[in-house]
Amino acid sequence: MSEAIDYRRQNATGAISITGVSKSFGRHKALDNVSLTLEPGSVTVILGPSGSGKSTLLRTINHLERVDEGFIRIDGEYIGYQLRGDKLYELKEKAILRQRINVGYVFQNFNLFPHMTVLNNLIEAPIAHRQLSKSAAIARAGELLDIVGLRHKAQAWPRHLSGGQQQRVAIARALMLNPRVMLFDEPTSALDPELVSEVLDVIKKLARSGTTLVIVTHEIGFAREVADSVVFMDEGKIVEQGSSSQVLNNARHERTRRFLARVL
């Protein structure tokens, strides 16, 4: 696998640097001085119990959540902020939206536009951002629907799709803007068990594409198969991080071992 990873990353972008990030909601500290470096083209799985800060960390990477302290960079560019002198100033919403073009986000509950067909869900963003003409966007959508196995559903409405199909469409939609980074927030948690594998199979394909993937999930077998690194979080902190084999097979921390014993 290491040779494949090296080849995959030769021209990869999407290096993520998280430095001293903290975030509180009232008195609850969701993130507590989190620092993490993720290599371009890598696949990172974030594990942890409910309320450990996993989803909050994911949302800070594309500035859906504003951090209280610290900063995040992708390929050296500050996310949500601009450095002037020695101070960071928050960008205006329009500039933040431009940055988000480089960061695809797949939510737990699909978030497809219910009033648009599958095809129109995919072509909306690249046309709105003037990245592609309508004809080019339709062609790109067709290619991505082929990848997720749903070209035959291009004219369907989201309500007529299964949960697994909706999530596969959501993944294709997130890929329309050619992001450097893809974030997955428990992408199978809202699915019936028999639909989980079809979504994980699509993510496995992406894991070989050179796009940096960060995945919050409880699917340990999937993590073992595709992750370059695994991060275990608890109470807003990173308790342990390492290769998937090291963390999943030989965890150093007792807290990690207890968690894995419950979910394996």
C-alpha positions, 0 to 999 in steps of 0.5 A: 500500500505504501508504494501506491500512496507515494504514487498517489501523492506525487502531485497531490494538494490538500495539505491540512495544518491545524494549530492550537484550535479551541472552540467553546459553546457556552461553558462546553469546550468542544475543542481544546487546543487541537493540533494536527497535520495531515499530508496531501492526498492522505486518508484520515479517519477520526474516531471517538465517542459522541460529544468528543469534538469530531464533527466540530473539528471537521466543521472548523476545517472549512470555517462552518464553525469559527474557532475561538483560538488557533488557526487552520491552513490548507496548502498554507492558506489560512481558512476563514482569515487573512494574515495582516502583519502579525494579526489574523482578520476574519474574511468576509463571507464572499471570500470564505465561500470562495475558499470553500470551493476547495473543501467538499463537505458530505453531511450525515443527512445528505442535504440535497436540494429537494426541489431539484433533480439529481442532475440539477443538484450537481450542476448548481454550484459550478455554474453559480461559481462560474467554474463551468459552463452549463454544458461542461457542468452537465458533462462533469455531472455525468462522469461523477454519476458514473463513478457513484453508479447513478447516471440512470437517476440523473432526472430523479428527485431526491425523495425518490431515492434511497438513503444510500443513493442520496448520499452517493449523489451528495458525494458526487455533488461535493466533487463537482468543484474538484476540491482539494479536500473532502470532509465526511461527517459520519456519512453512513450514520443515517443509513439503514445497515444494508445501504452502508456498504454502497456508500463506503464503496464510493469513498474507497474509490475516492481514497485512491484518487489523490484527494485528501479525505478526512472522515468521521465514522464509527465504521472500524473495518472501513477505517482499517481498510482505507485510512493512512492514519487514525485520530482518536478524540475524547473531550475535545482533545486528540488522545491518540493518533498514528497509522491505522494498524497502530491505533486499531491493533495496538492502541497506546492509550487506555481510553482508546483501547476501551472505546475500541473494545466497545465498537469492535 
